[in-house]
Amino acid sequence: MLIRIARLHYMKKLDNQDNWKLFLNKVGLEESEECSTLKKKIIEICYGLPLKIVLLGSLLSTKKDEGYDKWASILDSQENSHASDTLSFCYNDLDAHLKLCLLYLMLFPQEYDIPIRRLLRLWLAEGFVKHTEKQDMCQEIAVQGYFDNLVKRSLIQISKLRSDGSPRKCRLLGVLRDYLLDKARDICLFHVHRNLDCHEDGGRYGKRRLVEYADAKNCPLDRFQFQHLRSYISFNFQKKDTPAKEVRNLLSNTIGKGFGLLRGA
C-alpha cells in the first residue's frame, strides 16, 4: 500500500519592493512622482498579500481618468480592511449588468476552462447587455467590452490562448467562487440538476436557469416546476455526439408544452 504524505505550502508575503512592483504592473503604470506619493499607504494596505495587491491594483487601473484624489479615497476605505473586504469592495464597484455577467460564471463547473466565445454568446442570449446610447455600437462590441472590463479588474483570468495569441478560454479567479456562489444563491440565479437531485431552489419566481451536469435524458422537465425556465445549459462530458443528441431530444420534448420562455444558445 502506497501512502503519500502531503506537505502544506505556505505562501510568503511579498517584500515591499516586490509588493510595489506587482502593484505597478497590475495598475498599468510606471513609477511617477504623483503615484509615489501614495506608495507608502499602498504598501501598508496590501501588506504583501498578492491577492490584495492584484485586486486593488486592477481596481485602481479602471479609475485612472478619475485622478489620484479618487485613488486616495479608495485607499482610505481599504486602510484597515482584510483581503475578503477588498474582494467585496471590488464586486460592489461593478455596475449591475457586470455583476450579473460575473455571477453567471457560477453556472460553470469549478476550475473549468470556459470558451470565451460561448460565454459571450450566453451573456447576449440572456439579455445581460444593456442598451447603449451610442448608435454605432452593436451588442457584440458591447459584450466584448464587458468581458475585457472584468479581465482588467482581474476577476476573470485568461487560461488559454489561440495560436495567434488572442484569448480563447478563461476561468474565474479561484478565490472568488465561494463569495460569488452565495451572491448567486441570494438572487436564485440558477438551478443545478444532478441525478434528479435539486441543489438550488428557484424561489418565488420559479426555476429560471437549469444547469445539467448529468445525462440530459435523466432531466425531467415538469412544466409546472419549470414554467418560468428561461435557459438550459448542459455540461454532459460524454464522447462524440451523445450529449448533443440528448439535448436535442430534451428540447424537442419541451417545444409547445408550456416552456414558452425557454431560449436557445
Contacts in CASP RR format, 6 or more apart in sequence:
PFRMAT RR
TARGET T0000
AUTHOR 0000-0000-0000
METHOD contacts of the structure
MODEL  1
MLIRIARLHYMKKLDNQDNWKLFLNKVGLEESEECSTLKKKIIEICYGLP
LKIVLLGSLLSTKKDEGYDKWASILDSQENSHASDTLSFCYNDLDAHLKL
CLLYLMLFPQEYDIPIRRLLRLWLAEGFVKHTEKQDMCQEIAVQGYFDNL
VKRSLIQISKLRSDGSPRKCRLLGVLRDYLLDKARDICLFHVHRNLDCHE
DGGRYGKRRLVEYADAKNCPLDRFQFQHLRSYISFNFQKKDTPAKEVRNL
LSNTIGKGFGLLRGA
11 50 0 8 1.000
13 47 0 8 1.000
13 48 0 8 1.000
13 49 0 8 1.000
14 22 0 8 1.000
14 48 0 8 1.000
14 49 0 8 1.000
14 50 0 8 1.000
14 53 0 8 1.000
15 48 0 8 1.000
16 43 0 8 1.000
18 48 0 8 1.000
19 43 0 8 1.000
19 46 0 8 1.000
19 48 0 8 1.000
19 53 0 8 1.000
20 31 0 8 1.000
20 39 0 8 1.000
20 42 0 8 1.000
20 43 0 8 1.000
22 50 0 8 1.000
22 53 0 8 1.000
22 54 0 8 1.000
23 42 0 8 1.000
23 46 0 8 1.000
23 53 0 8 1.000
23 56 0 8 1.000
23 57 0 8 1.000
24 30 0 8 1.000
24 31 0 8 1.000
24 35 0 8 1.000
26 53 0 8 1.000
26 54 0 8 1.000
26 57 0 8 1.000
26 58 0 8 1.000
26 61 0 8 1.000
26 154 0 8 1.000
27 57 0 8 1.000
27 58 0 8 1.000
27 60 0 8 1.000
27 61 0 8 1.000
28 61 0 8 1.000
29 35 0 8 1.000
29 64 0 8 1.000
34 68 0 8 1.000
35 68 0 8 1.000
37 68 0 8 1.000
38 68 0 8 1.000
38 71 0 8 1.000
38 72 0 8 1.000
38 75 0 8 1.000
41 75 0 8 1.000
41 79 0 8 1.000
42 56 0 8 1.000
42 75 0 8 1.000
44 79 0 8 1.000
45 52 0 8 1.000
45 56 0 8 1.000
45 75 0 8 1.000
45 78 0 8 1.000
45 79 0 8 1.000
45 81 0 8 1.000
46 52 0 8 1.000
46 53 0 8 1.000
46 56 0 8 1.000
49 83 0 8 1.000
51 83 0 8 1.000
51 86 0 8 1.000
51 87 0 8 1.000
51 175 0 8 1.000
52 83 0 8 1.000
52 86 0 8 1.000
54 154 0 8 1.000
55 83 0 8 1.000
55 86 0 8 1.000
55 87 0 8 1.000
55 90 0 8 1.000
55 153 0 8 1.000
55 154 0 8 1.000
56 74 0 8 1.000
56 78 0 8 1.000
56 86 0 8 1.000
57 154 0 8 1.000
58 90 0 8 1.000
58 152 0 8 1.000
58 153 0 8 1.000
58 154 0 8 1.000
58 155 0 8 1.000
59 74 0 8 1.000
59 89 0 8 1.000
59 90 0 8 1.000
59 93 0 8 1.000
59 153 0 8 1.000
60 71 0 8 1.000
60 74 0 8 1.000
61 152 0 8 1.000
61 153 0 8 1.000
62 149 0 8 1.000
62 152 0 8 1.000
62 153 0 8 1.000
63 70 0 8 1.000
63 71 0 8 1.000
63 74 0 8 1.000
74 89 0 8 1.000
77 89 0 8 1.000
78 85 0 8 1.000
78 86 0 8 1.000
78 89 0 8 1.000
81 89 0 8 1.000
84 179 0 8 1.000
87 175 0 8 1.000
87 176 0 8 1.000
87 179 0 8 1.000
88 179 0 8 1.000
90 153 0 8 1.000
90 155 0 8 1.000
91 99 0 8 1.000
91 102 0 8 1.000
91 155 0 8 1.000
91 179 0 8 1.000
91 180 0 8 1.000
91 183 0 8 1.000
94 102 0 8 1.000
94 153 0 8 1.000
97 128 0 8 1.000
97 129 0 8 1.000
97 130 0 8 1.000
97 146 0 8 1.000
98 146 0 8 1.000
98 149 0 8 1.000
98 150 0 8 1.000
99 183 0 8 1.000
100 126 0 8 1.000
100 128 0 8 1.000
101 123 0 8 1.000
101 128 0 8 1.000
101 146 0 8 1.000
101 147 0 8 1.000
101 150 0 8 1.000
102 150 0 8 1.000
102 155 0 8 1.000
102 156 0 8 1.000
102 180 0 8 1.000
103 180 0 8 1.000
103 183 0 8 1.000
103 184 0 8 1.000
103 187 0 8 1.000
103 189 0 8 1.000
104 119 0 8 1.000
104 122 0 8 1.000
104 123 0 8 1.000
104 126 0 8 1.000
104 128 0 8 1.000
104 189 0 8 1.000
105 114 0 8 1.000
105 119 0 8 1.000
105 156 0 8 1.000
105 172 0 8 1.000
105 180 0 8 1.000
106 177 0 8 1.000
106 180 0 8 1.000
106 181 0 8 1.000
106 184 0 8 1.000
106 189 0 8 1.000
106 190 0 8 1.000
107 189 0 8 1.000
107 190 0 8 1.000
107 209 0 8 1.000
107 211 0 8 1.000
107 233 0 8 1.000
108 114 0 8 1.000
108 172 0 8 1.000
108 235 0 8 1.000
109 213 0 8 1.000
109 235 0 8 1.000
110 177 0 8 1.000
111 171 0 8 1.000
111 174 0 8 1.000
112 171 0 8 1.000
112 235 0 8 1.000
113 159 0 8 1.000
113 160 0 8 1.000
113 169 0 8 1.000
113 170 0 8 1.000
113 171 0 8 1.000
114 169 0 8 1.000
114 170 0 8 1.000
114 171 0 8 1.000
115 168 0 8 1.000
115 169 0 8 1.000
116 147 0 8 1.000
116 167 0 8 1.000
116 168 0 8 1.000
116 169 0 8 1.000
116 170 0 8 1.000
119 147 0 8 1.000
119 170 0 8 1.000
120 140 0 8 1.000
120 143 0 8 1.000
120 144 0 8 1.000
120 147 0 8 1.000
121 265 0 8 1.000
122 231 0 8 1.000
122 233 0 8 1.000
122 265 0 8 1.000
123 129 0 8 1.000
123 143 0 8 1.000
123 146 0 8 1.000
124 139 0 8 1.000
124 140 0 8 1.000
124 143 0 8 1.000
125 231 0 8 1.000
125 263 0 8 1.000
125 264 0 8 1.000
125 265 0 8 1.000
126 230 0 8 1.000
126 231 0 8 1.000
126 263 0 8 1.000
126 265 0 8 1.000
128 143 0 8 1.000
128 146 0 8 1.000
129 139 0 8 1.000
129 142 0 8 1.000
129 143 0 8 1.000
129 146 0 8 1.000
130 142 0 8 1.000
132 142 0 8 1.000
147 156 0 8 1.000
147 170 0 8 1.000
150 156 0 8 1.000
151 157 0 8 1.000
151 158 0 8 1.000
151 167 0 8 1.000
151 170 0 8 1.000
154 173 0 8 1.000
155 172 0 8 1.000
155 173 0 8 1.000
155 176 0 8 1.000
156 170 0 8 1.000
156 171 0 8 1.000
156 172 0 8 1.000
156 173 0 8 1.000
157 170 0 8 1.000
157 171 0 8 1.000
157 172 0 8 1.000
157 173 0 8 1.000
158 167 0 8 1.000
158 169 0 8 1.000
158 170 0 8 1.000
159 169 0 8 1.000
159 170 0 8 1.000
159 171 0 8 1.000
160 167 0 8 1.000
160 168 0 8 1.000
160 169 0 8 1.000
161 167 0 8 1.000
161 168 0 8 1.000
162 168 0 8 1.000
172 180 0 8 1.000
184 190 0 8 1.000
185 200 0 8 1.000
188 200 0 8 1.000
188 201 0 8 1.000
188 202 0 8 1.000
188 203 0 8 1.000
188 205 0 8 1.000
188 206 0 8 1.000
188 208 0 8 1.000
189 208 0 8 1.000
189 209 0 8 1.000
190 200 0 8 1.000
190 208 0 8 1.000
190 209 0 8 1.000
190 210 0 8 1.000
190 211 0 8 1.000
191 198 0 8 1.000
191 199 0 8 1.000
191 200 0 8 1.000
191 201 0 8 1.000
191 202 0 8 1.000
191 207 0 8 1.000
191 208 0 8 1.000
191 209 0 8 1.000
191 210 0 8 1.000
191 211 0 8 1.000
192 198 0 8 1.000
192 199 0 8 1.000
192 200 0 8 1.000
192 211 0 8 1.000
192 213 0 8 1.000
193 199 0 8 1.000
193 210 0 8 1.000
193 211 0 8 1.000
193 212 0 8 1.000
193 213 0 8 1.000
193 214 0 8 1.000
193 219 0 8 1.000
194 213 0 8 1.000
194 214 0 8 1.000
195 214 0 8 1.000
195 218 0 8 1.000
196 218 0 8 1.000
196 220 0 8 1.000
200 207 0 8 1.000
202 208 0 8 1.000
205 228 0 8 1.000
206 226 0 8 1.000
206 227 0 8 1.000
206 228 0 8 1.000
207 225 0 8 1.000
207 226 0 8 1.000
207 228 0 8 1.000
207 229 0 8 1.000
208 228 0 8 1.000
208 229 0 8 1.000
208 230 0 8 1.000
208 231 0 8 1.000
208 261 0 8 1.000
209 229 0 8 1.000
209 230 0 8 1.000
209 231 0 8 1.000
209 232 0 8 1.000
209 233 0 8 1.000
210 219 0 8 1.000
210 221 0 8 1.000
210 226 0 8 1.000
210 229 0 8 1.000
210 231 0 8 1.000
210 232 0 8 1.000
210 233 0 8 1.000
211 233 0 8 1.000
211 235 0 8 1.000
212 219 0 8 1.000
212 232 0 8 1.000
212 233 0 8 1.000
212 234 0 8 1.000
212 235 0 8 1.000
212 236 0 8 1.000
213 235 0 8 1.000
213 236 0 8 1.000
214 236 0 8 1.000
215 236 0 8 1.000
215 238 0 8 1.000
215 246 0 8 1.000
216 234 0 8 1.000
216 236 0 8 1.000
216 243 0 8 1.000
216 246 0 8 1.000
216 247 0 8 1.000
216 249 0 8 1.000
216 250 0 8 1.000
217 246 0 8 1.000
217 249 0 8 1.000
217 250 0 8 1.000
219 250 0 8 1.000
221 229 0 8 1.000
221 250 0 8 1.000
221 253 0 8 1.000
221 254 0 8 1.000
221 259 0 8 1.000
223 257 0 8 1.000
223 258 0 8 1.000
223 259 0 8 1.000
226 259 0 8 1.000
227 258 0 8 1.000
227 259 0 8 1.000
228 261 0 8 1.000
229 259 0 8 1.000
229 261 0 8 1.000
229 262 0 8 1.000
230 261 0 8 1.000
230 262 0 8 1.000
230 263 0 8 1.000
231 262 0 8 1.000
231 263 0 8 1.000
231 264 0 8 1.000
231 265 0 8 1.000
232 247 0 8 1.000
232 250 0 8 1.000
232 251 0 8 1.000
232 262 0 8 1.000
232 264 0 8 1.000
233 265 0 8 1.000
234 243 0 8 1.000
234 246 0 8 1.000
234 247 0 8 1.000
236 242 0 8 1.000
236 243 0 8 1.000
236 246 0 8 1.000
236 247 0 8 1.000
237 243 0 8 1.000
251 262 0 8 1.000
254 262 0 8 1.000
END
